[in-house]
Amino acid sequence: MSSCIFWCEKGQKLCGNEPMNYNLAWSVEYSIVREKERFVRQRKTRMLYSSANFNAPPLFAHSNPPKERTLAVFGSEENVWPSPADEIPFWKNTFPSRDASIQVPTDIEKDSNPIHIIHVTAEMAPIAKVGGLGDVVTGLARACLSRGHAVDVMLPFYECIEKQQINDLALITEYNTFYDGNWVPTNAYRGVVSGIPVIFIEPSNEFFKGQNVYGGSYNELEAYLFFSRACLEWMQVAGVQPDIIHVHEWQTGALPLLYWDMYQNLSLKKPRVVLTIHNMEHYGECRKDQLSKCGLDGSTYASMDKAIDDRTIGHNPERLSLLKGGIVYSNAVVTVSPTYLKETLCSGWLASTLLRNREKYFGVLNGIDTVIWDPATDVFLPANFHAQKPEGKKICKYYVQTGLGLVSEGTSAGDPVPYITDNVPLIVCVTRLVAQKGLHLITQAIKHTEELGGQMIVLGKASDGRVQREFEDLANSHNQGSSIRILLMYSEELSHMLYAAADMVLVPSIYEPCGLAQMIGMRYGAVPVVRKTGGLADTVFDMDDSSNREMANGFVFEGIDEGSLNCALDRAFRHYREKTDEWNSIVQKVMEIDNSWNNTASKYIETYNSIRVRW
């Protein structure tokens, strides 16, 4: 979408391609309504409303559905703003294609010594994304490509992947991969996703079948053991020798073992292996007989200095940990923030393994993909904006409020800037509903936000049935009012809209290796309210810390109790309501912070260069 155009009361153009003239004392109220009018005309013509896109009933069951909210447009024409009574929720609209056509930036300074990197991963945004792992792989790959390096991503060809999101998809190799005593016919396809070359591995057995990335009817651990070997087998068959094989999480933890104890003795001599640990909570527990199915002798790795799961020593049976094996066998190990590195060296059963491998263990703060996450160009937003021209953010907030029924019945849609948009802070929490994310604190935030007269939207889903039911009960008790919405689902489109609408983004994690929500929120002008842990401590600095005024950009609390959270929310609300100029300055400041992958990629490239073999 093109940039916003605002108009003064006499119809004069105030901004577009020209810089904003703030001395014209343009009326925000009048400008907002004019921008709304322009937006609804554009949205009406470009969006296709089809019942085929939505198979569920309206999200909110209103006994008295809200009246249509309409805006007069320079005459008699009227256009409808979104409403919770709409048959198709606003985030289910058809949007212009975005990811498949994204190109790698060409204006970034190129590095002098190009490297060939192959990422081996279970996730990649946007085609196979479950959590932050997918975002990291895509963002880091694109950043390295833009710096002149050769990058490929190797990904299972999940049945659920939408092929229309892949450009130039073609079968490139038919080969066999060993698994459980047999050679399994396997296909390798090449395509381009978001400007990044991707090699998709498709076995002829049941692995990676199903409607979701995870949770198919197959044994997930054995499927990723197969995938790890299939990637190395393809490199050998195709004669591809990258400088770096970059593996991610426990799912590909067996690849370093397979490489050094098998394929390095065959034809793959050049690659060196980097492991990124995104979350130490997931260990990749593995029986010895399961590891043996990929062609290794599982019993060989059942020792303290290799891959035995320390927690199971003396148990029957003892088990292995693919993550531990990956740490031991990789040439370099990276975790996703400096603070999380310190935390993992001090606690957890893998701390002793990490300490023994301390010389090759690094903490590199994740970035965010500023191509995908860019409020100035985001196709999912009703109005675009940026730090120098933030007015479109009000449109996004009002759009979400009306669409979710968070505008009170007494508000007239013709009001230039409704009271509820300007004076009621909107908090957004986009998260997986798991214990790590501070479920009791999210619940408390819902309660306290309502007490403070604010609004809050939670977007997320739980993998645990008990947690899901608890939040369903919360949704049933809160979603009828005009202050809280709990949306138990995942929606990429809606997450973009919520970040753009939010005044604050809440991340109250008990532990957080890095966290992307606080960085994405800041990119979209949402001030973060976070617990001080992991990457949150590396990216958010408290507004009331007089010793660190220069870095201050949010509201931080340290305890895991409700009182600590309440204090942070109280302070954030006071700033929003009582220090308007200062708040606007914070919003502009957080939008200008550079958390892009280009900065982070340089540190990864340093790591790659420190271990690569130069032929």
C-alpha positions as CSV (number, residue, x, y, z in Angstrom):
1,M,0.0,0.0,0.0
2,S,1.3,3.5,-0.8
3,S,2.1,5.9,2.0
4,C,-0.8,7.8,3.7
5,I,-1.9,11.1,2.5
6,F,-3.4,13.6,4.9
7,W,-5.5,16.7,4.3
8,C,-6.1,19.9,6.2
9,E,-9.5,21.4,6.6
10,K,-9.4,23.3,3.4
11,G,-8.5,20.2,1.4
12,Q,-4.8,21.1,1.0
13,K,-2.4,18.2,0.8
14,L,-0.2,18.1,3.9
15,C,1.9,15.0,3.3
16,G,2.5,12.3,0.8
17,N,5.8,12.5,-1.0
18,E,6.6,15.8,0.7
19,P,7.7,16.1,4.3
20,M,5.0,16.9,6.8
21,N,4.6,20.5,7.7
22,Y,3.8,20.3,11.4
23,N,3.4,24.1,11.6
24,L,0.2,24.0,9.6
25,A,-1.6,22.9,12.8
26,W,-3.5,20.3,10.8
27,S,-6.4,18.9,12.6
28,V,-5.6,15.3,13.6
29,E,-9.3,14.7,14.0
30,Y,-10.1,15.8,10.6
31,S,-7.1,14.2,9.0
32,I,-7.9,10.8,10.5
33,V,-11.5,10.8,9.2
34,R,-10.3,11.8,5.8
35,E,-7.7,9.0,5.8
36,K,-10.4,6.6,6.9
37,E,-12.5,7.7,4.0
38,R,-9.7,7.2,1.5
39,F,-8.8,3.8,3.1
40,V,-12.3,2.4,3.0
41,R,-12.6,3.3,-0.7
42,Q,-9.4,1.5,-1.5
43,R,-10.2,-1.5,0.7
44,K,-13.6,-1.8,-0.9
45,T,-12.2,-2.1,-4.4
46,R,-9.1,-4.2,-3.7
47,M,-10.3,-6.8,-1.2
48,L,-12.3,-9.8,-2.3
49,Y,-14.8,-11.0,0.3
50,S,-15.5,-14.7,-0.3
51,S,-17.4,-17.1,1.9
52,A,-14.9,-19.7,0.8
53,N,-12.2,-18.0,2.8
54,F,-14.1,-18.5,6.1
55,N,-15.7,-21.6,7.3
56,A,-16.5,-20.7,10.9
57,P,-19.3,-18.6,12.4
58,P,-18.7,-15.0,13.5
59,L,-16.1,-14.9,16.3
60,F,-18.2,-13.1,18.8
61,A,-21.8,-13.9,19.4
62,H,-23.5,-10.7,20.2
63,S,-27.0,-10.7,21.5
64,N,-27.3,-7.2,20.1
65,P,-24.9,-7.0,17.1
66,P,-23.3,-3.5,16.8
67,K,-24.7,-1.2,14.3
68,E,-22.9,-0.8,11.0
69,R,-20.2,1.8,11.3
70,T,-20.2,3.9,8.1
71,L,-18.4,7.0,7.0
72,A,-19.7,9.5,4.4
73,V,-17.3,9.9,1.5
74,F,-17.5,13.4,-0.1
75,G,-21.1,12.9,-1.2
76,S,-23.8,10.2,-0.8
77,E,-21.6,7.1,-1.0
78,E,-21.2,5.2,2.2
79,N,-18.7,2.5,3.1
80,V,-18.8,-0.1,5.9
81,W,-16.1,-0.4,8.5
82,P,-15.3,-3.9,9.9
83,S,-17.6,-5.2,12.7
84,P,-17.6,-8.3,14.8
85,A,-20.9,-9.1,13.2
86,D,-19.4,-9.4,9.8
87,E,-19.7,-12.8,8.2
88,I,-16.1,-12.8,7.3
89,P,-13.7,-11.4,10.0
90,F,-11.5,-8.6,8.7
91,W,-8.3,-10.6,9.0
92,K,-9.7,-13.2,6.6
93,N,-9.9,-10.8,3.7
94,T,-7.9,-11.6,0.6
95,F,-4.7,-9.5,0.6
96,P,-2.2,-8.8,-2.1
97,S,0.5,-11.4,-2.5
98,R,3.5,-10.5,-0.3
99,D,6.0,-13.2,0.6
100,A,6.5,-15.2,-2.6
101,S,7.5,-12.0,-4.4
102,I,9.8,-10.5,-1.8
103,Q,13.2,-9.9,-3.3
104,V,16.5,-9.8,-1.4
105,P,17.7,-6.2,-0.9
106,T,20.5,-5.2,-3.3
107,D,21.6,-1.9,-1.6
108,I,23.5,-3.6,1.3
109,E,27.2,-3.4,1.3
110,K,28.7,-6.8,0.2
111,D,31.2,-8.7,2.3
112,S,34.6,-9.3,0.8
113,N,34.8,-13.1,1.4
114,P,31.6,-14.8,0.2
115,I,30.6,-18.0,2.0
116,H,28.2,-20.8,1.0
117,I,25.8,-21.5,3.9
118,I,23.1,-24.2,4.0
119,H,20.5,-23.9,6.7
120,V,19.0,-27.3,7.7
121,T,15.8,-26.5,9.6
122,A,12.3,-27.8,10.6
123,E,10.7,-24.3,10.1
124,M,10.9,-21.4,7.7
125,A,8.6,-18.4,7.5
126,P,6.2,-17.9,6.0
127,I,5.6,-21.4,4.4
128,A,6.4,-23.6,7.5
129,K,6.2,-21.3,10.5
130,V,5.1,-22.4,14.0
131,G,7.2,-20.0,16.2
132,G,10.2,-17.7,16.1
133,L,12.5,-20.4,14.6
134,G,10.8,-19.9,11.2
135,D,11.3,-16.1,11.4
136,V,14.9,-16.4,12.4
137,V,15.8,-18.8,9.5
138,T,14.2,-16.5,6.9
139,G,15.6,-13.3,8.3
140,L,19.1,-14.5,8.7
141,A,19.2,-16.2,5.3
142,R,17.9,-13.1,3.5
143,A,20.4,-10.9,5.4
144,C,23.3,-13.1,4.4
145,L,22.1,-13.2,0.8
146,S,22.0,-9.4,0.7
147,R,25.6,-9.2,1.9
148,G,26.7,-11.3,-1.1
149,H,26.8,-14.8,0.4
150,A,25.4,-17.9,-1.2
151,V,22.5,-19.3,1.0
152,D,20.2,-22.3,0.7
153,V,17.6,-23.5,3.1
154,M,16.8,-27.2,3.4
155,L,13.3,-28.0,4.7
156,P,11.1,-31.0,4.9
157,F,8.4,-30.9,2.1
158,Y,5.5,-30.9,4.6
159,E,2.3,-31.9,3.0
160,C,0.7,-28.8,4.5
161,I,3.0,-26.4,2.7
162,E,1.0,-24.2,0.2
163,K,2.8,-24.7,-3.1
164,Q,1.5,-21.4,-4.5
165,Q,3.8,-19.6,-2.0
166,I,6.8,-21.2,-3.7
167,N,8.3,-19.6,-6.9
168,D,10.0,-21.7,-9.6
169,L,9.3,-25.0,-7.9
170,A,11.0,-27.9,-9.7
171,L,12.2,-31.5,-9.0
172,I,16.0,-31.5,-9.1
173,T,17.1,-34.8,-7.7
174,E,15.8,-38.3,-7.2
175,Y,17.9,-40.3,-4.8
176,N,17.7,-42.8,-1.9
177,T,18.2,-42.2,1.8
178,F,19.0,-44.9,4.4
179,Y,16.5,-45.4,7.2
180,D,15.8,-48.4,9.4
181,G,17.6,-50.9,7.3
182,N,16.2,-49.8,4.0
183,W,16.9,-47.2,1.3
184,V,13.9,-44.9,1.0
185,P,13.3,-43.2,-2.4
186,T,13.5,-39.5,-1.8
187,N,12.8,-36.4,-4.0
188,A,14.6,-33.1,-3.7
189,Y,12.8,-30.0,-5.1
190,R,14.2,-26.5,-5.5
191,G,12.1,-23.4,-5.2
192,V,12.3,-19.7,-4.1
193,V,10.5,-18.4,-1.0
194,S,10.7,-14.7,-0.1
195,G,13.7,-14.4,-2.4
196,I,15.6,-17.3,-0.7
197,P,16.5,-20.6,-2.5
198,V,15.0,-23.5,-0.7
199,I,15.6,-27.3,-1.2
200,F,12.6,-29.3,-0.2
201,I,13.1,-32.9,0.9
202,E,10.2,-35.3,0.2
203,P,10.5,-38.9,1.3
204,S,8.2,-41.6,-0.2
205,N,7.3,-42.9,3.2
206,E,4.7,-41.4,5.6
207,F,7.0,-38.8,7.1
208,F,5.8,-35.1,7.1
209,K,2.3,-36.0,6.1
210,G,-0.6,-34.1,7.8
211,Q,-2.3,-30.7,7.9
212,N,0.2,-29.1,10.2
213,V,4.0,-28.7,10.4
214,Y,4.1,-30.6,13.7
215,G,1.7,-33.2,15.0
216,G,1.4,-35.7,12.1
217,S,0.6,-39.4,12.6
218,Y,4.2,-40.3,12.1
219,N,7.0,-40.5,14.8
220,E,8.3,-37.0,14.8
221,L,11.7,-37.7,16.2
222,E,12.4,-40.5,13.7
223,A,11.2,-38.3,10.9
224,Y,13.8,-35.6,11.8
225,L,16.5,-38.2,12.2
226,F,15.6,-39.3,8.6
227,F,15.6,-35.7,7.4
228,S,19.0,-35.0,8.9
229,R,20.6,-37.8,7.0
230,A,18.6,-37.1,3.9
231,C,20.1,-33.6,3.7
232,L,23.7,-34.9,4.0
233,E,22.9,-37.6,1.5
234,W,21.6,-35.0,-1.0
235,M,24.8,-32.9,-0.6
236,Q,26.8,-36.0,-1.3
237,V,24.8,-37.1,-4.3
238,A,24.6,-33.6,-5.8
239,G,28.2,-32.9,-5.1
240,V,27.4,-29.8,-3.0
241,Q,30.1,-28.8,-0.5
242,P,29.0,-25.7,1.4
243,D,31.4,-23.9,3.7
244,I,28.8,-24.0,6.6
245,I,26.0,-26.3,7.4
246,H,23.9,-24.3,9.9
247,V,21.5,-26.6,11.9
248,H,18.7,-25.4,14.2
249,E,17.3,-26.9,17.4
250,W,17.0,-30.5,18.4
251,Q,15.3,-31.6,15.2
252,T,18.5,-31.4,13.3
253,G,20.8,-32.2,16.3
254,A,21.7,-35.6,14.8
255,L,23.2,-34.0,11.7
256,P,26.6,-33.0,13.3
257,L,26.9,-36.6,14.6
258,L,26.1,-38.0,11.1
259,Y,28.5,-35.6,9.4
260,W,31.6,-36.1,11.6
261,D,31.1,-39.9,12.1
262,M,29.9,-40.8,8.7
263,Y,29.8,-38.3,5.8
264,Q,33.1,-36.6,6.6
265,N,34.7,-40.1,6.0
266,L,33.0,-40.3,2.7
267,S,33.0,-37.4,0.2
268,L,31.9,-34.4,2.3
269,K,35.1,-32.8,3.5
270,K,34.7,-29.0,3.3
271,P,31.7,-28.1,5.5
272,R,31.9,-27.0,9.1
273,V,28.8,-27.2,11.3
274,V,27.1,-24.4,13.4
275,L,24.2,-25.2,15.7
276,T,21.8,-22.5,16.9
277,I,19.9,-23.3,20.1
278,H,16.6,-21.3,20.0
279,N,15.1,-22.7,23.2
280,M,17.0,-25.0,25.7
281,E,13.7,-26.3,26.9
282,H,13.5,-28.8,24.0
283,Y,16.2,-31.5,24.3
284,G,15.4,-34.0,21.6
285,E,15.1,-37.1,23.9
286,C,16.1,-40.1,21.8
287,R,16.4,-43.8,22.5
288,K,19.6,-45.5,21.3
289,D,17.7,-47.8,19.0
290,Q,16.0,-44.8,17.4
291,L,19.3,-43.1,16.6
292,S,20.5,-46.4,15.2
293,K,17.7,-46.3,12.6
294,C,19.5,-43.5,10.7
295,G,22.7,-45.7,10.4
296,L,24.7,-44.7,13.5
297,D,25.3,-47.1,16.4
298,G,23.2,-45.5,19.1
299,S,25.1,-47.1,21.9
300,T,28.3,-45.4,20.8
301,Y,26.9,-42.0,21.9
302,A,25.7,-43.1,25.4
303,S,28.5,-41.5,27.3
304,M,28.9,-38.3,29.3
305,D,31.2,-36.7,26.8
306,K,28.9,-37.4,23.8
307,A,25.1,-37.5,23.8
308,I,23.7,-39.2,26.9
309,D,20.9,-37.4,28.6
310,D,22.5,-36.7,32.0
311,R,19.0,-36.9,33.7
312,T,18.6,-40.5,32.7
313,I,21.9,-41.9,33.9
314,G,21.2,-45.0,35.9
315,H,17.7,-45.3,34.6
316,N,16.4,-48.2,32.5
317,P,16.6,-47.3,29.8
318,E,19.1,-44.5,29.6
319,R,18.3,-42.1,26.8
320,L,20.2,-39.8,24.5
321,S,19.7,-36.1,23.8
322,L,20.0,-34.9,20.2
323,L,20.5,-31.3,21.4
324,K,23.4,-32.4,23.6
325,G,25.0,-34.4,20.8
326,G,24.7,-31.4,18.5
327,I,26.5,-29.2,21.1
328,V,29.3,-31.7,21.4
329,Y,29.8,-32.3,17.7
330,S,29.2,-28.9,16.2
331,N,32.2,-26.6,15.4
332,A,30.3,-23.6,16.9
333,V,27.2,-23.3,19.0
334,V,25.1,-20.1,19.1
335,T,22.2,-19.1,21.3
336,V,19.9,-16.3,20.6
337,S,20.9,-13.6,23.1
338,P,23.9,-12.7,25.3
339,T,21.8,-12.8,28.5
340,Y,20.3,-16.2,27.6
341,L,23.8,-17.5,27.2
342,K,24.7,-16.4,30.7
343,E,21.4,-18.0,32.1
344,T,22.1,-21.3,30.3
345,L,25.6,-21.5,31.7
346,C,24.3,-21.1,35.2
347,S,21.2,-23.4,35.3
348,G,19.7,-26.4,33.6
349,W,21.1,-29.9,33.1
350,L,22.9,-28.9,29.9
351,A,24.9,-26.2,31.7
352,S,27.8,-28.6,32.4
353,T,27.9,-29.6,28.7
354,L,27.9,-25.9,27.7
355,L,30.6,-25.1,30.2
356,R,32.8,-27.9,28.8
357,N,32.3,-26.4,25.3
358,R,32.4,-22.8,26.5
359,E,35.1,-21.7,24.0
360,K,32.8,-22.4,21.0
361,Y,29.6,-21.1,22.6
362,F,28.4,-17.7,21.6
363,G,25.4,-15.5,22.4
364,V,24.1,-13.5,19.3
365,L,21.0,-11.5,19.7
366,N,18.3,-12.3,17.1
367,G,17.1,-9.7,14.7
368,I,13.8,-9.3,13.0
369,D,13.0,-9.4,9.3
370,T,12.4,-5.8,8.5
371,V,11.2,-6.7,5.0
372,I,8.3,-8.7,6.3
373,W,7.8,-6.6,9.4
374,D,7.6,-3.1,8.0
375,P,4.6,-0.8,8.8
376,A,5.5,1.4,5.9
377,T,4.8,-1.3,3.3
378,D,2.8,-4.0,5.2
379,V,0.0,-5.1,2.9
380,F,-2.1,-6.4,5.9
381,L,-2.5,-2.9,7.4
382,P,-5.4,-0.5,6.7
383,A,-3.0,2.4,6.7
384,N,0.8,2.4,6.5
385,F,3.1,4.5,8.6
386,H,6.6,5.0,9.9
387,A,8.6,6.9,12.5
388,Q,8.6,10.2,10.6
389,K,4.9,9.9,9.7
390,P,3.2,7.9,12.4
391,E,-0.4,9.2,11.9
392,G,-1.6,6.0,10.1
393,K,-1.1,4.1,13.3
394,K,-4.3,5.7,14.6
395,I,-6.2,4.3,11.6
396,C,-4.9,0.8,12.4
397,K,-5.9,1.1,16.0
398,Y,-9.4,2.3,15.2
399,Y,-9.8,-0.3,12.5
400,V,-8.9,-3.2,14.9
401,Q,-11.1,-1.7,17.6
402,T,-14.2,-1.5,15.4
403,G,-13.5,-4.9,13.8
404,L,-13.3,-6.6,17.2
405,G,-16.1,-4.6,18.9
406,L,-13.9,-2.6,21.2
407,V,-15.6,0.7,20.3
408,S,-18.4,1.3,22.7
409,E,-22.0,1.5,21.5
410,G,-22.1,5.2,22.4
411,T,-19.3,6.1,20.0
412,S,-20.4,7.6,16.7
413,A,-18.4,6.3,13.7
414,G,-18.5,9.7,12.3
415,D,-16.5,11.2,15.2
416,P,-13.2,12.3,13.8
417,V,-11.1,10.6,16.4
418,P,-13.2,8.7,18.9
419,Y,-12.3,9.1,22.6
420,I,-11.7,5.4,22.9
421,T,-9.0,5.5,20.2
422,D,-7.0,8.4,21.7
423,N,-7.5,8.1,25.4
424,V,-7.8,4.3,26.1
425,P,-4.5,2.5,25.8
426,L,-4.6,-0.8,23.8
427,I,-2.3,-3.6,25.0
428,V,-1.5,-6.5,22.7
429,C,0.0,-9.9,23.6
430,V,0.8,-12.2,20.6
431,T,2.1,-15.4,22.0
432,R,2.0,-19.2,22.3
433,L,0.0,-20.1,25.4
434,V,2.6,-22.2,27.2
435,A,4.0,-22.0,30.7
436,Q,7.2,-20.3,29.5
437,K,5.3,-17.3,28.4
438,G,4.0,-16.5,31.9
439,L,0.4,-17.7,31.7
440,H,-0.6,-16.4,35.2
441,L,0.9,-13.0,34.3
442,I,-1.1,-12.8,31.0
443,T,-4.2,-13.7,33.0
444,Q,-3.4,-11.0,35.6
445,A,-2.7,-8.5,32.8
446,I,-6.2,-9.1,31.4
447,K,-7.7,-8.4,34.9
448,H,-5.5,-5.4,35.7
449,T,-5.9,-3.8,32.3
450,E,-9.7,-3.9,32.7
451,E,-9.3,-2.3,36.2
452,L,-7.2,0.5,34.8
453,G,-9.7,1.2,32.1
454,G,-7.6,0.0,29.2
455,Q,-8.1,-2.5,26.4
456,M,-6.2,-5.8,25.8
457,I,-6.1,-8.3,23.0
458,V,-4.5,-11.7,23.4
459,L,-3.8,-13.7,20.2
460,G,-2.5,-17.2,20.6
461,K,-3.3,-20.9,21.0
462,A,-2.3,-23.6,23.5
463,S,-1.0,-27.0,22.7
464,D,-2.0,-28.2,26.2
465,G,-5.8,-29.0,26.4
466,R,-6.1,-27.9,30.0
467,V,-4.5,-24.5,29.2
468,Q,-6.7,-24.1,26.1
469,R,-9.8,-24.8,28.2
470,E,-8.8,-22.2,30.8
471,F,-8.4,-19.5,28.2
472,E,-11.6,-20.5,26.5
473,D,-13.3,-19.8,29.9
474,L,-11.6,-16.5,30.0
475,A,-12.7,-15.7,26.5
476,N,-16.3,-16.6,27.3
477,S,-16.3,-14.3,30.3
478,H,-14.5,-11.3,28.7
479,N,-15.2,-11.3,24.9
480,Q,-18.7,-9.9,25.3
481,G,-17.5,-6.6,26.8
482,S,-15.8,-3.7,25.2
483,S,-12.3,-3.9,26.7
484,I,-10.9,-7.5,26.3
485,R,-10.6,-9.8,23.4
486,I,-9.0,-13.3,23.7
487,L,-8.5,-14.9,20.3
488,L,-7.4,-18.5,20.6
489,M,-5.9,-19.1,17.2
490,Y,-2.9,-18.3,15.0
491,S,-3.2,-15.7,12.3
492,E,-0.2,-14.1,10.5
493,E,-2.4,-11.4,9.1
494,L,-4.1,-10.5,12.3
495,S,-0.8,-10.4,14.2
496,H,0.5,-7.7,11.8
497,M,-2.7,-5.7,12.4
498,L,-2.5,-6.1,16.2
499,Y,1.1,-4.9,16.4
500,A,0.2,-1.9,14.3
501,A,-2.8,-1.1,16.4
502,A,-1.1,-1.6,19.8
503,D,0.0,1.2,22.1
504,M,1.8,-1.4,24.2
505,V,3.1,-4.9,23.6
506,L,3.2,-7.2,26.6
507,V,5.8,-10.0,26.9
508,P,5.8,-11.3,30.5
509,S,7.8,-14.5,29.9
510,I,9.2,-16.5,32.8
511,Y,12.2,-17.1,30.6
512,E,12.7,-15.9,27.0
513,P,15.8,-16.9,25.0
514,C,15.4,-13.9,22.7
515,G,11.8,-12.9,22.0
516,L,10.7,-11.3,18.7
517,A,7.4,-9.9,19.9
518,Q,9.0,-7.0,21.7
519,M,11.2,-6.1,18.7
520,I,8.3,-6.4,16.2
521,G,6.1,-4.4,18.5
522,M,8.6,-1.6,18.7
523,R,9.0,-1.6,14.9
524,Y,5.3,-0.9,14.7
525,G,5.3,1.8,17.4
526,A,4.1,-0.3,20.4
527,V,5.9,0.4,23.6
528,P,7.1,-2.9,25.3
529,V,6.1,-4.0,28.8
530,V,8.4,-7.0,29.5
531,R,9.8,-9.1,32.3
532,K,13.6,-8.8,32.6
533,T,15.0,-12.1,31.3
534,G,16.9,-13.4,28.3
535,G,16.7,-11.4,25.2
536,L,14.0,-9.2,26.7
537,A,16.8,-7.8,29.0
538,D,19.0,-7.2,26.0
539,T,16.4,-5.2,24.0
540,V,14.1,-3.3,26.5
541,F,15.4,-0.8,29.1
542,D,13.1,0.8,31.7
543,M,11.8,4.3,31.2
544,D,12.1,5.1,34.9
545,D,15.8,4.0,35.1
546,S,17.5,7.4,35.6
547,S,20.9,5.8,35.0
548,N,20.1,4.7,31.5
549,R,18.0,7.5,29.9
550,E,19.6,7.1,26.5
551,M,18.6,3.5,26.1
552,A,15.2,3.7,27.9
553,N,12.5,2.4,25.6
554,G,9.9,0.5,27.7
555,F,8.7,-0.7,31.0
556,V,10.5,-3.6,32.7
557,F,9.7,-5.7,35.8
558,E,11.8,-8.4,37.4
559,G,9.5,-10.5,39.6
560,I,7.3,-13.4,38.5
561,D,4.4,-12.3,40.8
562,E,1.3,-10.4,39.8
563,G,2.3,-7.3,41.9
564,S,5.5,-6.8,39.9
565,L,3.4,-6.9,36.6
566,N,0.8,-4.5,38.1
567,C,3.4,-1.9,38.9
568,A,4.8,-2.0,35.4
569,L,1.4,-1.6,33.9
570,D,0.5,1.2,36.3
571,R,3.6,3.1,35.2
572,A,3.0,2.5,31.5
573,F,-0.6,3.7,31.8
574,R,0.5,6.9,33.7
575,H,3.0,7.7,31.0
576,Y,0.4,7.2,28.3
577,R,-2.3,9.3,29.9
578,E,-0.3,12.0,31.7
579,K,2.8,12.5,29.6
580,T,1.5,12.6,26.1
581,D,4.4,14.4,24.5
582,E,6.9,12.1,26.2
583,W,4.8,9.1,25.1
584,N,4.8,10.2,21.5
585,S,8.6,10.6,21.7
586,I,8.9,7.1,23.0
587,V,6.8,5.8,20.2
588,Q,9.0,7.5,17.6
589,K,12.1,6.3,19.4
590,V,11.2,2.6,19.4
591,M,10.2,2.7,15.8
592,E,13.7,4.0,14.9
593,I,15.6,1.3,16.8
594,D,17.5,-0.9,14.4
595,N,16.8,-4.5,15.3
596,S,17.3,-5.7,11.7
597,W,19.0,-8.9,10.7
598,N,21.7,-7.0,8.9
599,N,23.4,-6.1,12.2
600,T,23.0,-9.6,13.6
601,A,24.1,-11.3,10.4
602,S,27.5,-9.7,10.7
603,K,28.1,-11.5,14.0
604,Y,27.0,-14.8,12.5
605,I,29.4,-14.2,9.5
606,E,32.2,-13.6,12.0
607,T,31.4,-17.0,13.6
608,Y,31.3,-18.7,10.2
609,N,34.6,-17.2,9.2
610,S,36.2,-18.4,12.5
611,I,35.6,-22.1,11.7
612,R,35.4,-22.3,7.9
613,V,38.0,-24.3,5.9
614,R,39.5,-22.3,3.1
615,W,40.3,-24.5,0.1
